[in-house]
């Protein structure tokens, strides 16, 4: 056999497992995303309007921090806020109300999910005092939201336990108690 053919076959044999592993990892994450969205929808329906939703009770995977990033954030901005690369991120085509929910464990992204207003809820990127930001960060034991259901059937999740809000003006994370108030819409 010619050397080129042997080299080509060796490359194919060596690369096939790598491509397969990436595909399997992608499939696994897609399954986790769908499970999270389904579990979130079920939890909202079971609890109803005005109830408190503990995000730790909705997830089936291990995480210690969740970041919720508002619409139209660039990948660079999201990765700066989260502190590590975010998988398959495509929010530049985002819509009003779309949020990116990023779960991390010890600084590494476990799962990121684009959440559309109709699928199943919109996460508000505000703290408990109504101060807006580019993103919010919550520890697992703080990640609680008040469910607000509209008459049109849409759902909004108001955060209750915000630890850090990322300020859109100076791009620095600010502890919630130190941030000046920003008027709501």
Number of C-alpha atoms within 10 A of each C-alpha: 5 6 8 9 10 11 11 11 12 11 11 11 11 11 12 10 11 11 11 11 12 11 12 12 12 14 12 11 17 15 11 19 17 12 15 18 19 14 17 20 16 13 16 23 14 10 12 15 15 13 13 18 22 18 16 18 13 18 16 11 12 13 20 18 22 25 26 28 27 26 21 20 19 15 17 12 15 24 15 14 21 24 13 14 14 21 16 10 15 14 19 11 10 17 13 11 19 23 27 26 20 22 27 23 15 9 13 16 19 20 21 22 21 20 19 18 17 13 15 19 24 22 24 22 27 23 23 15 14 16 17 23 23 22 28 29 27 21 19 20 12 19 22 21 22 18 22 20 17 10 7 6 9 14 23 21 20 22 25 19 20 22 18 22 28 24 18 12 8 8 13 13 19 17 13 19 12 9 16 10 13 12 8 9 5
